[in-house]
């Protein structure tokens, strides 16, 4: 049956919108009218629709004179926005704006839950719950009476929907059903709020120099496109550090500014840092003599149009230790500042950057770090074939300045030895380079693949080193303007043989490459800034220029030969092996001629016959893979370099293991073999719970120089996350006098959905046997 309480039915297409002319529609198995009292009683499966809201109950009494609706028995009220209120009894106005509910349970569209002995709504915007509880956790399906993972029980909860805030009076916070904190007054944003001004969850820290610290951020929404976070850090020994972060979105991009500063009350606590008077050659002054310390970082990214963008990433610090001492925005070996302009075409790329480097390790000295401005790169590949092949252009311009020369020293012990390589010359260095490359691929009737190629390179280099007493051993300290060129032609040959048998496809492919070119010029007479990394393995065997940057260019004619075998199963499993060797044929071997950085010798390329290189990959399925790279001495097959990496990822398990071994390279400062193993794994014990661990073993020290363990609970019941991490690391690059010290770091974080997160970090150091980890 259907009846109208003196009004006409509403248009359900307006659900979700306020309608001043809304009409009420009532449906029930039985309707009883009392015309004298103007009361309509609906019994059995009652449904009332009004202005986008729906009321369902076993029995409803509608008093038209008093404009009241009384619902009794299994009451369910669905709001315009989808929120649902469950109750045993509900007494509301006929427009559902105000009323009383008892007891009630409210489920919001954001999957949050309220429960109360009594509740009422006032002015349509304020809901008041007495003897109430709030949680963002889903109830247990098997046992709904079981306490949620966390909840706030309060004498009174006031939900001001007009302010989009929830206020709690005389509240107790419960975790796993146990009270852990009493909150006389507490507030949190409405669950629907994405950005709301207010206090965020605190974080705690502990370290020997700073003491205990607590940080309580205040988040301030300035506008729909900007916000500010102020986070004073109150410390036990050093006073208050003021921290802040400002973020701004614009039509074409966004930028942010983060800053922190403190006037330390007890700087003497940092006197254990490396400082003046310490017998530590090559080490730099720590912050023990500073009262005022600060850090500033800003980042911006903007689109000029669909192809061009520009931006910056600036990092400024009072000293290299401030980030680590106060746990500011992460730590690392350096803080790099850059300003860039970037463009991307269909077949071209342009980038201009300026750099400032700030070293953060114990051996870094800022006057040895270069200013680089600008670095300009431009690449272009012609769309139409040229001579039937692909033609590409590459340009680079670099200018840098360094106040003091940077010399490499022996790097595998903690006490540096005398200079043995000039890795960066003081003064000005500028270079303009242009490359042109051409290649064309032919496949003959029997399947042989022939790829002729040609290349040309030109450089204009200006150098003006600043003299110091050590420089003459590595570089002449004269102002110079040098033009340098290189051109070459070559041919690459491949002949893949393919056979299919018993579910496997086999491919054997001999590979040969011949490169003809003149000798490299000006070797050892110019600085080398960007070609100091030289790793000869199977991935660089067939490179035309095996140097990593523009400051060196390979010269002399060379033949690179190798062979590759690949097998692929019908199941998808595959394995591949590549072995080869490089031969210096005519002219001067570039890798036998050293520059100020001493790069080239010990690379395996400095003799007529290079070392043997090989690579192996094995992928049996989608869950597991292994790859390795080897270099063997060309005379005695002694192992010179090895890298092995394995990865596994199953349903609930993921792991990786890496092994590296690198031979001595005395000219670069490595007098000992560098060898280590790095491994890590994460296992999901359940869908929500994981445990993880990792370690790095250093064979030279015969010890684990870094270990990490942790576990976490990911979004349990979609309302709680917990993470714990412990890191133990031999401190060879930070700020202590004893480089054999062990740094212990504990990190704990609890994240409560809709409420925020609480974090705790603790740093401590302990000394270990110096005979194990090196001299003090």
C-alpha positions in Angstrom: 0.0 0.0 0.0 1.1 3.6 -0.5 -0.1 6.7 1.2 0.8 10.4 1.3 1.2 12.2 4.6 -0.7 15.2 3.3 2.0 15.7 0.7 2.9 14.6 -2.8 5.7 12.2 -3.7 9.2 13.5 -4.5 11.2 13.2 -7.7 13.9 10.7 -6.9 16.2 12.2 -9.5 17.0 14.9 -7.0 18.5 12.5 -4.4 21.7 14.0 -3.0 20.5 17.7 -3.5 18.5 19.9 -1.1 15.1 20.6 -2.5 12.9 23.2 -0.7 9.8 21.9 -2.5 10.5 18.2 -1.6 7.5 15.9 -1.0 7.3 12.8 1.2 6.5 9.4 0.0 5.6 6.6 2.4 5.3 2.9 1.7 4.1 0.2 4.1 2.1 -3.0 4.3 -0.6 -1.2 6.4 -1.4 2.5 6.8 -3.8 3.7 9.5 -5.1 7.3 9.4 -6.4 9.2 12.4 -8.0 12.2 10.8 -9.0 13.9 14.1 -5.4 13.8 15.5 -3.8 14.0 12.0 -1.6 11.0 12.7 -0.6 8.4 10.2 0.6 5.1 11.4 2.5 2.8 9.1 3.1 -0.9 10.1 5.2 -3.5 8.4 8.1 -2.9 6.0 7.8 0.9 6.2 9.8 3.0 3.7 9.7 6.8 3.8 11.5 8.8 1.1 12.0 12.5 1.6 14.5 15.0 0.0 17.1 12.3 -0.9 16.8 10.5 2.5 15.3 7.1 3.1 13.9 5.9 6.5 13.1 2.2 7.0 11.5 0.7 10.1 9.0 -1.9 11.3 6.6 0.8 12.6 6.4 4.5 12.0 4.1 7.1 13.6 3.8 10.4 11.7 2.3 13.3 13.6 1.4 15.9 11.0 0.4 18.6 13.6 3.7 18.3 15.5 5.7 17.6 12.3 7.3 14.6 14.0 8.2 11.1 12.8 8.6 8.3 15.4 10.2 5.1 14.1 10.3 2.0 16.2 12.1 -1.3 15.5 15.0 -2.0 13.2 15.3 1.6 12.2 17.6 2.5 9.3 18.1 6.1 8.0 20.1 6.6 4.8 21.4 10.2 4.4 21.8 12.0 1.1 25.5 11.4 1.0 25.2 7.7 1.8 25.8 7.7 5.5 23.6 5.2 7.3 22.2 5.4 10.9 20.9 2.2 12.6 18.8 2.4 15.8 16.1 0.8 17.8 14.1 4.0 18.0 14.3 7.3 16.3 12.2 10.5 16.9 12.9 13.2 14.3 11.2 16.1 12.6 9.3 15.3 9.4 12.1 16.8 7.3 14.6 14.5 9.2 16.6 17.6 10.1 16.6 17.3 13.9 15.7 14.6 16.3 16.7 11.9 18.9 18.0 8.4 18.3 18.7 5.6 20.8 20.8 3.5 20.8 22.5 4.2 17.5 25.1 3.0 15.1 26.3 5.2 12.3 28.3 4.1 9.2 29.7 6.7 7.0 30.7 6.5 3.3 34.3 6.8 4.4 34.0 3.5 6.2 34.1 5.1 9.7 31.8 4.1 12.5 30.0 5.8 15.4 28.1 4.0 18.2 26.3 5.6 21.1 23.7 4.9 23.8 21.8 8.1 22.7 22.2 10.6 19.9 20.5 13.7 18.6 20.8 16.0 15.7 20.5 19.8 16.0 20.0 22.3 13.3 20.6 19.6 10.7 24.4 20.2 11.0 25.4 19.0 14.5 25.2 15.4 15.8 25.7 14.8 19.5 26.4 11.3 20.8 26.3 10.4 24.5 28.4 7.5 25.9 29.8 7.0 22.4 32.6 5.4 20.5 34.3 6.2 17.2 36.6 4.0 15.0 37.7 3.7 11.4 38.1 -0.1 11.7 35.7 -2.6 10.2 33.9 -4.8 12.7 34.9 -8.5 12.9 32.5 -10.4 10.6 32.8 -13.6 12.7 32.4 -11.8 16.0 30.8 -8.3 15.7 30.9 -7.8 19.5 34.7 -8.1 19.5 36.4 -4.7 20.1 37.9 -3.1 17.0 41.6 -2.7 16.6 41.4 0.8 17.9 38.6 3.1 19.0 38.0 6.3 20.9 35.4 5.9 23.7 34.1 9.2 24.9 31.5 10.6 27.4 30.3 12.8 24.6 31.2 13.1 20.9 30.1 16.2 18.9 30.2 15.9 15.1 29.9 19.4 13.7 29.2 18.8 10.0 29.2 22.5 9.4 32.8 22.8 10.6 33.7 19.3 9.4 35.2 18.6 12.8 34.6 15.9 15.5 35.1 16.8 19.1 35.6 14.3 21.9 35.0 15.0 25.6 36.5 12.9 28.4 37.8 10.3 25.9 39.9 7.2 26.3 41.9 5.8 23.4 41.9 2.0 23.2 44.2 -0.2 21.2 43.3 -3.9 20.8 40.6 -3.4 23.4 43.0 -2.0 26.0 43.0 1.7 27.1 46.3 3.3 26.5 45.6 7.0 26.8 43.2 9.4 28.4 42.3 12.5 26.5 40.2 15.1 28.4 39.6 16.9 25.2 40.4 15.9 21.6 39.4 16.7 18.1 39.8 15.3 14.6 38.7 16.2 11.1 35.5 15.0 9.6 36.3 11.6 7.8 35.3 13.2 4.5 37.9 16.0 4.9 41.0 15.6 2.7 42.7 18.8 4.0 41.9 20.4 7.3 43.6 22.9 9.6 44.6 21.4 12.9 47.2 19.6 15.0 48.7 16.4 13.5 49.9 13.3 15.3 53.2 13.8 17.2 56.5 12.1 16.6 59.2 11.4 19.1 63.0 11.0 18.9 66.0 10.2 21.0 69.7 10.6 20.4 72.7 11.1 22.6 73.5 14.7 21.6 70.0 16.0 21.3 68.3 14.0 24.0 64.6 13.3 23.9 62.5 15.2 21.5 58.9 15.6 20.6 57.5 17.2 17.4 53.9 18.2 17.2 53.0 19.5 13.7 50.3 22.0 13.1 48.7 21.9 9.6 47.3 25.1 8.2 45.2 25.2 5.1 45.8 28.6 3.5 43.7 28.2 0.4 42.5 25.4 -1.9 45.9 25.4 -3.6 48.3 26.1 -0.7 49.0 24.9 2.9 51.6 25.3 5.6 52.9 22.9 8.2 54.6 24.3 11.3 56.4 21.6 13.4 58.3 22.8 16.4 60.7 20.2 17.7 61.2 20.5 21.5 64.4 18.7 22.6 65.9 17.9 26.0 69.4 19.3 25.6 69.3 21.7 22.6 66.1 23.7 23.0 63.5 24.2 20.3 64.0 23.7 16.6 61.5 25.5 14.5 60.5 23.6 11.4 58.1 24.5 8.6 56.9 23.4 5.2 55.0 25.5 2.7 53.3 24.0 -0.4 51.7 25.8 -3.3 50.0 24.5 -6.4 49.7 26.7 -9.5 48.0 26.2 -12.8 51.3 25.1 -14.5 53.0 23.3 -11.6 53.8 23.3 -7.9 56.6 24.2 -5.5 57.4 23.6 -1.9 59.7 25.2 0.7 61.0 23.4 3.8 63.1 25.1 6.5 64.4 24.3 10.0 66.5 26.3 12.4 67.7 26.1 16.0 69.8 28.1 18.4 71.4 25.2 20.4 71.6 25.6 24.1 74.3 23.0 24.7 76.5 22.8 21.6 79.3 21.3 23.7 77.5 18.0 23.5 78.6 17.7 19.9 82.3 18.0 20.8 82.7 14.3 20.0 82.4 15.2 16.4 85.5 15.5 14.3 86.9 18.9 15.0 90.0 21.1 15.2 93.0 19.5 17.0 91.9 16.0 16.1 94.6 13.8 14.6 92.4 12.9 11.6 94.1 13.8 8.4 91.6 14.6 5.7 88.6 14.8 8.0 86.5 17.9 8.3 85.1 20.0 11.2 81.9 18.9 12.7 79.2 21.1 14.4 80.6 21.1 17.9 81.6 24.7 17.5 78.2 25.9 16.2 75.3 27.4 18.2 73.1 28.3 15.3 72.2 25.5 12.8 69.7 25.4 10.0 68.6 23.7 6.8 66.6 24.9 3.8 65.3 22.9 0.9 62.9 24.0 -1.9 61.7 22.2 -4.9 59.6 23.3 -7.9 58.4 21.8 -11.2 56.5 23.8 -13.8 55.2 23.1 -17.3 55.9 25.8 -19.9 53.8 23.9 -22.5 53.3 20.3 -23.3 56.9 19.9 -24.4 58.9 22.2 -22.2 59.3 22.3 -18.4 61.5 23.9 -15.8 62.2 23.7 -12.1 64.6 23.5 -9.3 65.7 21.5 -6.3 67.8 23.5 -3.9 69.4 22.2 -0.6 71.2 24.6 1.7 72.7 23.6 5.1 74.5 25.2 7.9 76.8 22.1 8.2 76.9 18.6 6.9 75.7 17.0 10.1 72.5 18.9 10.8 70.3 16.6 8.8 71.4 13.5 10.6 71.5 15.1 14.1 67.9 16.2 13.8 66.6 13.6 11.4 65.7 16.2 8.8 64.2 14.9 5.5 66.4 11.9 5.2 70.2 11.6 5.0 72.6 10.6 2.2 76.2 11.0 1.0 75.5 14.4 -0.6 73.0 17.2 -0.9 72.6 18.3 -4.6 71.1 21.6 -5.7 70.0 22.0 -9.3 68.1 24.4 -11.6 66.9 23.0 -14.9 65.1 23.6 -18.2 64.0 20.6 -20.2 62.3 20.0 -23.5 61.1 16.8 -25.2 60.4 16.5 -28.9 59.2 13.6 -31.0 62.8 12.7 -31.9 64.8 15.2 -29.8 65.7 16.0 -26.2 67.1 19.2 -24.6 68.2 19.8 -21.1 70.1 22.6 -19.4 71.1 22.3 -15.7 73.2 24.0 -13.1 74.5 22.1 -10.1 75.9 22.8 -6.7 77.2 19.7 -4.7 77.4 19.6 -0.9 79.2 16.5 0.5 77.8 15.0 3.7 80.4 12.4 4.6 83.3 12.8 7.0 85.9 13.2 4.2 84.1 15.8 2.2 85.4 19.3 2.1 83.1 21.9 0.5 85.8 23.9 -1.2 86.6 20.7 -3.2 83.0 20.4 -4.4 82.5 21.9 -7.9 80.0 24.5 -9.1 78.7 23.3 -12.4 76.8 25.8 -14.6 75.7 25.1 -17.1 75.5 21.6 -18.3 73.6 21.6 -21.7 72.6 18.4 -23.5 70.8 18.1 -26.8 70.1 14.9 -28.8 68.4 14.6 -32.1 67.6 11.6 -34.3 66.6 12.3 -37.9 63.2 10.9 -38.9 64.1 10.2 -42.5 66.9 7.8 -43.3 70.2 9.3 -44.3 72.2 7.1 -46.7 69.7 4.4 -45.9 70.5 4.4 -42.2 69.9 6.2 -38.9 71.6 9.5 -38.2 71.7 11.1 -34.8 73.3 14.2 -33.3 74.5 14.7 -29.7 75.7 18.0 -28.2 77.1 18.7 -24.7 78.4 21.8 -23.1 79.8 21.8 -19.6 81.4 24.5 -17.4 82.5 24.1 -13.8 84.6 25.8 -11.2 86.3 24.3 -8.1 88.0 26.3 -5.3 90.5 23.6 -4.2 91.8 20.5 -5.9 90.4 17.2 -4.9 92.8 14.3 -4.7 91.9 10.7 -4.3 93.6 8.7 -1.5 93.6 5.1 -0.5 90.0 4.3 0.2 89.7 0.9 1.8 91.2 1.9 5.2 90.1 4.7 7.4 93.4 6.6 7.5 94.0 8.3 4.1 97.4 8.0 2.4 99.2 10.6 0.3 97.6 11.8 -3.0 97.4 9.3 -5.7 94.9 10.7 -8.2 93.6 14.1 -9.1 89.9 13.6 -9.3 89.1 17.3 -9.6 91.4 20.2 -10.4 90.9 23.6 -8.8 90.1 26.4 -11.3 87.8 26.7 -14.3 87.1 23.9 -16.8 84.8 24.4 -19.9 84.1 22.0 -22.7 81.9 22.1 -25.8 81.3 18.7 -27.5 79.5 17.5 -30.6 78.9 13.9 -31.8 77.4 12.6 -35.0 76.6 8.9 -35.4 75.3 6.9 -38.3 74.5 3.2 -38.7 72.6 1.0 -41.1 71.5 -2.6 -40.7 71.6 -5.2 -43.6 70.4 -8.8 -43.5 71.7 -10.9 -46.3 69.8 -13.9 -47.9 71.3 -16.4 -45.5 70.5 -14.5 -42.4 73.8 -12.7 -41.6 73.3 -9.3 -40.1 75.8 -6.6 -41.2 75.8 -3.2 -39.5 78.2 -0.6 -40.8 78.5 2.5 -38.7 80.5 5.8 -38.6 80.9 8.5 -36.1 82.7 11.8 -35.6 83.4 13.9 -32.5 84.7 17.4 -31.9 85.6 19.1 -28.6 86.6 22.6 -27.8 88.1 22.7 -24.3 89.2 25.6 -22.1 91.1 24.9 -18.9 92.6 27.2 -16.3 93.8 25.2 -13.3 94.7 26.9 -10.0 98.2 25.9 -8.9 98.9 23.9 -5.8 102.1 22.0 -4.9 100.6 18.5 -5.7 99.2 19.4 -9.1 102.4 19.1 -11.2 102.6 15.3 -10.6 99.2 14.9 -12.3 98.4 17.9 -14.5 100.2 20.9 -15.9 98.8 24.1 -14.3 98.6 26.2 -17.5 95.8 28.1 -19.0 95.0 26.4 -22.3 92.5 26.3 -25.2 92.4 22.9 -26.9 90.6 21.6 -30.0 90.2 17.9 -30.0 88.6 15.6 -32.6 87.9 11.9 -33.3 86.3 10.1 -36.2 85.9 6.4 -37.0 84.2 3.8 -39.1 83.2 0.3 -38.1 81.4 -2.8 -39.0 79.4 -5.2 -36.7 78.6 -8.7 -37.8 76.1 -11.2 -36.3 75.0 -14.5 -37.6 72.2 -16.1 -35.5 71.7 -19.9 -35.8 68.3 -21.0 -34.6 67.1 -24.6 -33.9 63.8 -25.9 -32.4 63.7 -29.2 -30.7 61.7 -30.9 -28.0 60.0 -27.8 -26.6 63.1 -25.6 -26.7 64.3 -22.9 -29.1 68.1 -22.6 -29.3 69.9 -19.6 -30.7 73.7 -19.4 -31.2 75.0 -16.0 -32.4 78.7 -15.2 -33.1 79.3 -11.5 -32.9 82.2 -9.5 -34.3 82.9 -5.8 -34.3 85.7 -3.9 -36.0 86.4 -0.2 -35.3 89.0 1.9 -37.2 89.9 5.3 -35.8 93.0 7.4 -35.0 94.7 7.8 -31.6 93.2 9.7 -28.7 94.9 13.1 -28.3 95.9 15.2 -25.3 95.7 12.2 -22.9 96.9 13.3 -19.5 97.1 17.0 -20.4 93.5 17.8 -19.6 91.3 17.3 -16.5 88.9 14.4 -16.4 85.7 15.3 -14.6 82.9 13.0 -16.0 84.7 9.9 -17.3 86.0 8.5 -14.1 83.8 5.4 -13.9 85.2 2.6 -16.1 83.7 -0.8 -15.7 84.5 -3.3 -18.5 82.1 -6.2 -18.7 79.7 -7.9 -21.1 77.4 -4.8 -21.2 80.1 -2.6 -22.5 82.0 -5.1 -24.7 80.5 -3.8 -28.0 80.3 -0.1 -27.0 82.0 2.2 -29.5 83.4 4.3 -26.7 83.8 2.5 -23.4 84.5 5.6 -21.4 81.5 6.8 -19.3 81.6 10.5 -20.1 82.8 13.2 -22.6 86.1 14.1 -21.1 87.7 10.9 -22.4 87.1 9.4 -25.8 88.4 6.0 -26.9 91.0 6.0 -29.6 92.9 3.4 -31.6 91.6 0.7 -33.7 89.9 -2.2 -31.9 88.2 -5.5 -32.5 85.5 -6.7 -30.2 84.4 -10.4 -30.5 82.1 -12.6 -28.7 79.4 -15.2 -28.9 75.9 -15.5 -27.4 73.8 -18.5 -26.7 70.1 -18.3 -25.8 67.6 -21.0 -25.0 63.9 -20.4 -24.6 61.4 -23.1 -23.5 57.8 -23.2 -24.6 56.9 -22.7 -21.0 58.5 -19.2 -21.1 61.7 -20.1 -19.2 64.9 -18.7 -20.8 68.7 -18.6 -20.3 71.3 -16.6 -22.0 75.1 -16.6 -22.0 77.4 -14.0 -23.6 81.2 -14.2 -23.6 83.8 -12.1 -25.4 87.1 -10.3 -25.6 88.4 -7.1 -26.9 91.6 -6.6 -28.9 93.7 -3.4 -29.5 94.7 -3.7 -33.1 96.5 -0.5 -34.4 97.6 2.7 -32.9 97.6 3.8 -29.2 95.5 2.0 -26.7 93.6 4.7 -24.8 93.3 2.5 -21.7 97.0 2.1 -21.4 97.4 5.9 -21.2 96.5 7.5 -17.9 95.0 10.9 -17.2 95.1 12.8 -13.9 92.4 10.4 -12.4 94.6 7.4 -13.2 91.7 5.8 -15.1 92.4 3.1 -17.6 95.0 0.8 -16.1 93.5 -2.1 -14.1 90.4 -1.9 -16.2 91.1 -5.1 -18.1 91.5 -3.1 -21.4 95.0 -1.8 -21.0 96.7 -4.7 -22.8 96.6 -5.8 -26.5 94.3 -8.6 -25.5 91.7 -7.6 -22.9 90.4 -9.7 -20.1 87.6 -12.1 -20.8 84.2 -10.9 -20.0 81.0 -12.9 -19.7 77.4 -12.5 -18.7 74.7 -15.0 -17.7 71.0 -14.6 -17.2 68.5 -17.3 -16.1 64.7 -16.7 -15.9 63.0 -20.1 -15.2 59.6 -18.5 -14.5 58.0 -15.2 -13.6 58.9 -15.7 -9.9 62.7 -16.1 -10.1 65.6 -14.6 -12.0 69.4 -14.6 -11.7 72.0 -12.5 -13.6 75.8 -12.3 -13.4 78.7 -10.4 -14.9 82.3 -11.7 -14.8 85.7 -10.5 -15.9 88.6 -13.0 -15.9 92.3 -12.3 -16.4 93.3 -13.0 -20.0 96.4 -14.9 -19.0 95.7 -17.0 -15.9 91.9 -16.7 -15.8 92.1 -15.2 -12.4 88.8 -13.6 -11.2 89.0 -9.8 -11.6 85.4 -8.8 -11.3 82.2 -10.6 -10.4 78.6 -9.4 -9.9 75.8 -11.8 -9.2 72.2 -10.8 -8.5 69.3 -13.1 -7.8 65.7 -12.1 -7.3 62.7 -14.1 -6.2 59.1 -13.1 -5.8 56.3 -15.5 -4.9 52.9 -15.1 -3.5 53.9 -13.9 -0.1 57.7 -13.9 -0.4 60.2 -11.6 -2.1 64.0 -11.6 -1.7 67.1 -10.4 -3.4 70.7 -11.4 -3.1 73.7 -9.5 -4.6 77.4 -10.5 -4.6 80.1 -8.2 -5.8 83.9 -8.7 -6.0 86.2 -6.1 -7.5 90.0 -6.5 -8.0 92.6 -4.2 -6.6 93.1 -0.9 -8.4 96.0 0.8 -6.8 96.1 3.8 -9.1 92.5 4.7 -8.2 93.2 4.2 -4.5 92.0 0.7 -4.0 94.8 -1.4 -2.5 92.6 -4.3 -1.4 90.0 -6.4 -3.1 86.6 -5.1 -2.5 84.1 -7.9 -1.8 80.7 -8.1 -0.2 77.3 -9.7 -0.2 74.0 -7.7 0.2 70.8 -9.5 0.8 67.3 -8.8 1.9 63.9 -10.5 2.1 60.3 -9.7 3.0 57.7 -12.3 3.9 54.0 -11.7 4.3 53.0 -14.0 7.2 49.4 -13.0 6.6 47.8 -10.7 4.2 48.5 -7.8 6.6 51.6 -8.8 8.6 55.1 -8.9 7.1 58.6 -9.4 8.4 61.7 -8.2 6.6 65.4 -8.2 7.0 68.6 -7.5 5.2 72.4 -7.5 5.7 75.6 -6.5 4.0 78.7 -8.5 4.7 82.1 -7.0 4.0 84.8 -9.6 3.4 87.6 -7.1 3.8 86.4 -6.3 7.4 85.2 -9.9 8.0 82.0 -8.4 9.5 78.5 -7.4 8.7 78.8 -3.6 8.3 75.0 -3.1 7.9 72.0 -5.1 9.1 68.4 -4.2 9.1 65.3 -6.0 10.5 61.8 -5.0 10.8 58.1 -5.9 10.6 54.9 -4.2 9.8 51.2 -4.5 9.8 49.7 -3.1 6.6 46.3 -1.6 6.8 44.8 -4.1 9.3 41.0 -4.0 9.0 41.6 -1.0 6.7 42.3 1.2 9.7 45.7 0.6 11.2 49.3 0.3 10.0 52.3 -0.3 12.1 56.0 -0.4 11.1 59.1 -1.1 13.1 62.7 -1.0 11.7 66.1 -1.5 13.4 69.2 -0.6 11.5 72.8 -1.4 12.7 75.5 0.1 10.6 79.3 0.5 10.9 79.7 4.3 10.9 82.5 4.9 8.4 81.2 8.1 6.9 79.4 10.2 9.5 80.6 12.5 12.3 82.2 10.5 15.1 85.9 10.5 15.9 85.9 6.7 16.1 85.1 5.5 12.6 84.7 2.0 14.1 81.6 3.2 16.0 78.3 1.4 15.4 75.2 3.5 14.7 72.0 1.9 16.0 68.7 3.4 14.7 65.2 2.4 15.8 62.2 3.6 13.8 58.6 3.1 14.9 55.5 4.4 13.2 51.7 3.9 13.9 49.2 5.2 11.3 45.6 5.4 12.4 43.2 6.0 9.5 41.4 9.3 9.7 43.3 10.3 12.8 46.9 10.5 11.6 50.2 8.9 12.5 52.6 8.8 15.5 56.3 8.1 15.0 59.3 7.4 17.2 63.0 7.4 16.2 66.0 6.7 18.3 69.7 6.9 17.5 72.5 5.6 19.6 76.2 4.7 19.1 78.3 2.0 20.6 82.0 1.3 20.1 83.3 -2.0 18.8 86.7 -3.7 18.7 88.8 -1.5 16.4 90.8 -4.5 15.3 87.6 -5.8 13.7 86.6 -2.7 11.8 89.8 -0.8 11.3 92.0 1.7 13.1 90.5 4.5 15.1 
